[in-house]
Amino acid sequence: MSPGALLALNAVLAFMMFGVSLGLRTADFRRVLSRPVAPVTGLVAQFLLLPAITCFGTWALDISPGLALGMILVACCPGGTFSNVMTWIGRANVATSVSMTAISSLAAVVLTPLNFALYGSLNPHTREALQAIHLPAENMVLMVVLVLALPMALGMVVGAHFPGFAWRSERHFRTASLGVFLLFVIISFSKHWQTALEIAGSVLVLVIAHNAVAFLIGDLASRGARLPQGDRRAVTMEVGIQNSGLALAILFTFYPGSGEMLVVAGFWGVWHLVSGLSLAGFWNYSNRRLADVQERVADSV
């Protein structure tokens, strides 16, 4: 994406985070902090299990160094803010998702470069290609504040003072979220369709498989922790939706000549929208079906 497109995307994310936060209350976060099993489970899955499995998986499959490093870098990034909106669309626990994104984004200032250096050096195929990397911490903190913290705080304040507006607008924000994400997917594919066709065979399959593994790690970790369904879905989405925009920013800044790594991060940025929206839509549909069944049972009684 061009700088203008990235700015527009961040503005849209901020707007969507405002909509997500209209229904949040401080009591939601107090409940999460009183039982921090879900956030801790998600952070372990995101910063320990996913990078480690990615590293040893690319080693075992003898994936080329450029592609392998790209996959490792994406795996070392925190959860993306898309995960919050998709968790909301899927009617899972948004407070858990938002708290995980905030914590992981701050932790990533240290853990992303540390994990990338560690797992990039552990894989003998990528060790020689690995270079020193330093995250622009102040830029990342500013991004988290502008895209996540400020819109979230504003949404919570508006929702608390104008609950009627929050209740009436929830469906519209939900619909707008779906529409905007689909628009970005369509534009991304239409602008780079030829390139996508040329490299799809060697990269797209890897990205799809890697993303599926990330969702699976989040689901299995949360099931192992015996989390309730809302928290389990939030953790699954948080681990499966990585901040590929951060990966691209790192690559453009520090590895501008690493074509294979850029392609991996770019395809992740598009594909996780498709997979995340599909999963959130399925959860939303399942919840509505369950509600309909429960309503029919109650009426029959």
C-alpha positions in Angstrom: 0.0 0.0 0.0 1.0 3.6 -0.6 1.5 5.9 2.5 -1.9 7.5 1.7 -3.6 4.1 1.6 -2.0 3.0 4.9 -3.2 6.3 6.5 -6.7 5.7 5.2 -6.7 2.1 6.4 -5.6 3.3 9.9 -8.3 5.9 9.9 -10.9 3.3 9.0 -9.6 1.0 11.8 -9.8 3.9 14.3 -13.4 4.5 13.2 -14.2 0.8 13.6 -12.6 0.6 17.0 -14.8 3.5 18.0 -17.8 1.4 17.0 -16.5 -1.7 18.7 -16.0 0.2 22.0 -19.5 1.7 22.2 -20.8 -1.3 24.0 -17.8 -1.8 26.3 -17.8 -0.8 29.9 -15.1 -0.7 32.5 -16.8 -3.6 34.2 -15.9 -5.7 31.2 -12.2 -5.1 31.8 -12.5 -5.7 35.5 -13.9 -9.1 34.8 -11.0 -9.9 32.4 -8.4 -8.7 35.0 -10.0 -10.6 37.8 -9.6 -13.8 35.7 -6.6 -13.2 33.4 -6.5 -16.8 32.1 -7.7 -15.8 28.6 -5.2 -13.0 28.0 -2.3 -15.0 29.3 -3.3 -18.0 27.2 -3.5 -15.8 24.1 -0.1 -14.2 24.8 1.6 -17.6 25.3 0.1 -18.9 22.1 1.0 -15.7 20.2 4.5 -15.0 21.3 5.8 -18.5 22.2 3.9 -21.3 20.4 3.3 -19.6 17.0 6.8 -18.3 16.4 8.4 -21.6 17.6 6.1 -23.8 15.5 6.7 -21.5 12.5 10.5 -21.7 12.9 10.7 -25.5 13.2 8.0 -26.0 10.5 9.9 -23.9 8.0 13.1 -25.8 8.9 11.5 -29.2 8.6 9.9 -28.3 5.3 13.1 -26.8 3.9 11.3 -23.6 2.9 13.6 -21.1 1.1 15.3 -18.6 3.5 13.4 -15.5 2.2 10.0 -17.1 2.5 10.8 -18.7 5.8 12.0 -15.4 7.3 8.9 -13.7 6.1 6.7 -16.3 7.8 8.8 -16.1 11.0 8.5 -12.3 11.1 4.7 -12.3 10.7 4.5 -15.0 13.4 6.5 -12.7 15.7 4.2 -9.7 15.3 1.4 -8.9 17.7 -2.3 -9.4 17.0 -3.8 -6.9 14.6 -6.5 -4.4 15.4 -8.6 -6.2 12.8 -9.0 -9.0 15.3 -11.0 -6.7 17.6 -13.5 -5.9 15.0 -13.7 -9.5 13.7 -14.2 -10.7 17.3 -17.0 -8.1 17.6 -18.6 -9.3 14.3 -18.3 -12.9 15.5 -20.1 -11.9 18.8 -17.2 -13.2 20.9 -15.7 -11.5 24.0 -14.5 -8.1 22.7 -13.1 -7.0 26.1 -10.7 -10.0 26.0 -9.7 -9.3 22.4 -9.1 -5.6 23.0 -7.1 -6.2 26.2 -5.0 -8.8 24.4 -4.3 -6.5 21.5 -3.3 -3.6 23.7 -1.0 -5.8 25.9 0.5 -7.7 22.9 1.1 -4.5 21.0 3.1 -3.0 23.9 4.9 -6.3 24.5 5.8 -6.5 20.8 8.2 -3.5 21.2 10.6 -6.0 22.9 9.3 -9.4 22.0 8.9 -9.0 18.2 12.6 -8.2 17.5 13.7 -10.6 20.2 11.7 -13.5 18.8 12.6 -12.7 15.2 16.3 -12.7 16.1 16.0 -15.9 18.1 13.9 -18.0 15.8 15.6 -16.6 12.7 18.9 -17.8 14.0 17.6 -21.2 15.3 16.6 -22.2 11.7 19.9 -23.0 10.0 18.4 -22.1 6.6 17.6 -18.5 7.6 20.5 -17.9 10.0 22.9 -16.4 7.4 20.1 -14.2 5.9 19.2 -12.8 9.2 20.3 -9.2 9.9 20.1 -7.0 13.0 16.7 -5.4 13.4 15.5 -2.6 15.6 11.8 -1.7 15.9 10.9 2.0 15.8 9.3 1.8 19.3 8.0 5.3 19.5 6.3 5.0 16.1 4.6 1.8 17.2 3.4 3.2 20.5 2.0 6.2 18.7 0.2 3.9 16.2 -1.3 1.9 19.0 -2.5 5.0 20.8 -4.0 6.6 17.7 -5.6 3.5 16.2 -6.6 1.6 19.3 -6.4 3.5 22.6 -8.0 6.9 21.8 -10.9 5.5 19.6 -11.6 2.9 22.3 -11.6 5.5 25.1 -13.8 7.8 23.1 -16.2 5.0 22.2 -16.6 3.9 25.8 -17.2 7.5 26.9 -19.9 8.0 24.2 -21.4 4.6 24.9 -21.6 5.3 28.6 -23.2 8.8 28.2 -25.4 7.9 25.2 -26.5 4.3 25.7 -29.4 4.7 23.3 -27.1 5.8 20.5 -24.8 3.0 21.2 -27.6 0.4 21.1 -29.1 1.8 17.9 -25.8 2.2 16.0 -24.3 -1.2 16.8 -25.9 -3.0 13.9 -24.9 -0.2 11.5 -21.3 -0.3 12.7 -21.2 -4.1 12.3 -22.5 -3.8 8.7 -20.1 -1.0 7.9 -17.2 -3.2 9.3 -18.0 -6.0 6.9 -18.4 -3.7 4.0 -15.2 -1.8 4.6 -13.1 -5.0 5.0 -14.6 -6.6 1.9 -13.8 -3.4 0.0 -10.1 -3.4 1.0 -9.9 -7.1 0.0 -11.4 -6.4 -3.4 -9.2 -3.4 -4.0 -6.0 -5.2 -2.9 -6.7 -8.2 -5.2 -7.8 -6.0 -8.2 -4.6 -3.9 -8.0 -2.3 -6.8 -7.7 -4.1 -9.6 -9.5 -1.4 -10.4 -12.0 1.3 -10.6 -9.4 -1.0 -12.8 -7.3 -1.4 -15.2 -10.2 2.3 -15.3 -10.9 3.4 -16.2 -7.3 0.3 -17.8 -5.9 1.6 -21.3 -6.3 4.7 -20.8 -4.2 3.5 -18.3 -1.7 -0.3 -18.2 -1.3 -0.5 -21.9 -0.2 2.1 -21.3 2.4 0.3 -18.2 3.7 -3.1 -20.0 3.8 -1.5 -23.0 5.6 0.4 -20.8 8.1 -2.7 -18.7 8.9 -4.7 -21.9 9.5 -2.0 -23.2 11.8 -2.2 -19.9 13.7 -6.0 -20.2 14.2 -5.5 -23.8 15.3 -2.9 -22.9 17.8 -5.2 -20.3 19.3 -8.1 -22.6 19.4 -6.2 -25.6 20.9 -4.4 -23.4 23.5 -7.7 -21.9 24.7 -9.4 -25.3 24.8 -6.5 -26.6 26.8 -7.0 -23.7 29.3 -10.8 -24.6 29.4 -11.9 -21.1 28.5 -15.6 -20.3 27.9 -16.7 -20.0 24.3 -16.6 -16.2 24.1 -13.0 -16.1 25.4 -11.9 -19.1 23.3 -13.1 -17.4 20.1 -11.4 -14.1 21.1 -8.1 -15.9 21.7 -8.4 -17.8 18.4 -9.1 -14.7 16.4 -6.3 -12.8 18.2 -3.7 -15.4 17.4 -4.9 -16.0 13.8 -5.0 -12.3 12.9 -1.4 -11.0 13.0 -0.4 -7.4 12.5 1.0 -7.9 9.0 1.0 -4.1 8.6 3.7 -3.9 11.3 5.6 -6.6 9.4 5.4 -4.6 6.2 6.5 -1.4 8.0 9.5 -3.3 9.4 10.4 -4.7 6.0 10.0 -1.5 4.1 12.2 0.2 6.7 14.9 -2.4 7.3 14.6 -5.0 4.5 13.4 -3.1 1.4 15.2 -5.5 -0.9 13.7 -8.7 0.6 11.1 -9.4 -2.1 10.1 -12.8 -0.8 9.6 -11.5 2.8 7.5 -8.6 1.5 5.3 -10.9 -0.6 4.6 -13.2 2.4 3.7 -10.2 4.6 1.6 -8.7 1.8 -0.4 -11.9 1.2 -0.9 -12.3 4.9 -2.4 -8.8 5.0 -5.0 -9.8 2.5 -5.6 -13.4 3.3 -6.2 -13.0 7.0 -9.0 -10.6 6.2 -10.6 -13.3 4.1 -10.1 -16.1 6.7 -11.0 -13.9 9.7 -14.2 -12.6 8.1 -15.2 -16.1 7.1 -14.6 -17.4 10.6 -16.4 -14.4 12.2 -19.3 -14.8 9.8 -19.6 -18.4 10.7 -19.6 -17.7 14.4 -22.2 -15.0 13.9 -24.4 -17.3 11.9 -24.0 -20.1 14.5 -25.0 -17.7 17.3 -28.1 -16.6 15.4 -29.1 -20.2 14.7 -28.6 -21.2 18.3 -30.7 -18.2 19.5 -33.4 -19.1 17.0 -33.5 -22.7 18.3 -33.6 -21.5 21.9 -36.4 -19.1 21.1 -38.4 -21.9 19.5 -37.8 -24.2 22.5 -38.9 -21.5 24.9 -42.1 -20.8 22.8 -42.9 -24.5 22.8 -42.6 -24.7 26.5 
